[in-house]
Amino acid sequence: MPLSQLSVLVENKPGTMAKVASVLDKTEIKIFALSIAEAGEAGMIRLVVNDPKTATKHLEAAGFSLAKSKRNVEIIAVLVTEQHKLSEITKLLGDNDINIDYAYSSSIPLDGKSALILRVSDPNRSERILEEKDVRVLRTQDLQ
């Protein structure tokens, strides 16, 4: 089952990321991966956390807006290794007509490896294709 990503709409100004992180720190939510994008005076912080429902509740209570259409976007996270490099993972998806809408990476507490976070056109099918080739797809329990 794909992971969920939260998209927090914010002002593009100093200290905003610190405020978001502070809310999550106080609630002991673990941030697994994040991406910050800007569009002039606005920004979007994409987060993969260990407990999306609790994170959403606390962020909204603190006055942050979460993109409604992107509140719980399904993403997949895969482990990038010497055996399964970025080029192989993305080729497998492309060869199977799976589009990558966007991607970002995260280092994770699994032997210091890198995880690739992918928003793809078909998350469930992507996971099956990658797992058939022994690519490690990360699950919620990997984020605990």
C-alpha positions as CSV (number, residue, x, y, z in Angstrom):
1,M,0.0,0.0,0.0
2,P,1.5,3.4,-1.0
3,L,2.5,5.9,1.6
4,S,0.8,9.3,2.2
5,Q,2.3,12.6,1.6
6,L,1.1,15.9,3.2
7,S,1.3,19.2,1.3
8,V,1.4,22.2,3.5
9,L,0.7,25.6,1.9
10,V,2.9,28.3,3.4
11,E,4.2,31.8,3.0
12,N,7.6,31.9,1.4
13,K,9.4,33.8,4.2
14,P,12.2,33.1,6.7
15,G,11.2,30.9,9.7
16,T,8.2,29.2,8.1
17,M,9.8,25.8,7.9
18,A,10.9,26.1,11.5
19,K,7.3,26.7,12.6
20,V,6.1,23.6,10.7
21,A,8.9,21.5,12.1
22,S,8.2,22.8,15.6
23,V,4.6,21.8,15.5
24,L,5.6,18.3,14.5
25,D,8.4,18.1,17.0
26,K,6.0,18.9,19.9
27,T,3.7,16.0,18.8
28,E,6.6,13.6,18.3
29,I,5.8,13.2,14.6
30,K,8.8,11.9,12.7
31,I,9.6,13.5,9.4
32,F,10.9,10.9,7.0
33,A,11.2,13.1,3.9
34,L,10.5,16.6,2.9
35,S,10.6,18.9,-0.1
36,I,10.1,22.6,-0.2
37,A,9.0,24.3,-3.4
38,E,8.4,28.0,-4.0
39,A,6.2,30.0,-6.3
40,G,6.9,33.6,-5.6
41,E,5.5,34.6,-2.2
42,A,3.9,31.2,-1.6
43,G,5.4,27.9,-1.0
44,M,4.6,24.2,-0.5
45,I,6.2,21.9,1.9
46,R,5.7,18.2,1.0
47,L,6.1,15.9,4.0
48,V,6.2,12.1,4.5
49,V,5.7,11.4,8.2
50,N,5.1,8.4,10.3
51,D,1.6,9.5,11.3
52,P,-0.1,11.6,8.6
53,K,-3.5,11.8,10.3
54,T,-2.1,13.2,13.6
55,A,0.3,15.5,11.7
56,T,-2.6,16.9,9.7
57,K,-4.7,17.5,12.8
58,H,-1.9,19.4,14.6
59,L,-0.8,21.4,11.6
60,E,-4.3,22.6,10.9
61,A,-4.8,23.4,14.6
62,A,-1.7,25.5,14.5
63,G,-3.2,27.5,11.6
64,F,-1.5,25.9,8.6
65,S,-3.4,25.1,5.4
66,L,-3.0,21.7,3.8
67,A,-3.7,21.5,0.1
68,K,-7.2,19.8,0.1
69,S,-6.7,18.0,-3.2
70,K,-3.2,17.0,-2.0
71,R,-4.0,16.3,1.6
72,N,-3.0,12.7,1.4
73,V,-1.4,12.2,-1.9
74,E,-0.2,8.6,-2.4
75,I,3.5,8.3,-3.1
76,I,5.9,5.4,-3.1
77,A,9.3,5.3,-1.4
78,V,12.0,2.9,-2.6
79,L,15.4,2.2,-1.3
80,V,18.2,3.2,-3.7
81,T,21.1,0.8,-3.5
82,E,24.2,-0.4,-5.4
83,Q,22.0,-3.2,-6.9
84,H,19.0,-0.9,-7.6
85,K,20.2,2.5,-8.8
86,L,18.1,5.5,-9.7
87,S,18.6,4.8,-13.4
88,E,17.2,1.3,-13.0
89,I,14.3,2.2,-10.9
90,T,13.1,5.0,-13.2
91,K,13.7,2.9,-16.3
92,L,11.5,0.1,-14.9
93,L,8.7,2.6,-14.3
94,G,9.1,4.3,-17.7
95,D,9.3,0.9,-19.6
96,N,5.9,0.1,-18.0
97,D,4.3,3.4,-19.0
98,I,4.3,4.8,-15.5
99,N,4.8,8.5,-15.4
100,I,6.8,10.2,-12.6
101,D,5.1,13.4,-11.7
102,Y,7.8,14.5,-9.3
103,A,10.5,13.0,-7.1
104,Y,12.7,13.9,-4.2
105,S,15.0,11.9,-1.9
106,S,15.5,11.3,1.8
107,S,18.2,9.6,3.8
108,I,16.6,7.1,6.1
109,P,17.5,5.2,9.2
110,L,18.0,1.9,7.2
111,D,21.7,1.5,7.1
112,G,22.1,5.1,6.0
113,K,20.7,4.4,2.5
114,S,18.9,6.9,0.4
115,A,15.2,6.6,-0.3
116,L,13.6,7.9,-3.5
117,I,10.1,9.4,-3.0
118,L,8.0,9.2,-6.1
119,R,4.6,10.6,-7.1
120,V,3.7,8.3,-9.9
121,S,0.7,7.8,-12.2
122,D,-0.1,4.4,-10.7
123,P,1.3,3.8,-7.2
124,N,0.0,0.3,-6.6
125,R,1.1,-1.0,-10.0
126,S,4.5,0.8,-9.5
127,E,5.1,-1.0,-6.2
128,R,4.3,-4.4,-7.8
129,I,6.6,-3.8,-10.8
130,L,9.5,-2.7,-8.5
131,E,9.0,-5.5,-6.0
132,E,9.0,-8.1,-8.8
133,K,12.6,-6.9,-9.5
134,D,13.5,-7.1,-5.8
135,V,13.6,-3.3,-5.4
136,R,12.8,-2.5,-1.7
137,V,9.6,-0.6,-1.5
138,L,9.2,1.1,1.9
139,R,6.1,0.7,4.1
140,T,4.6,2.7,7.0
141,Q,6.3,0.4,9.5
142,D,9.7,1.4,8.0
143,L,9.0,4.9,9.2
144,Q,8.4,4.1,12.9
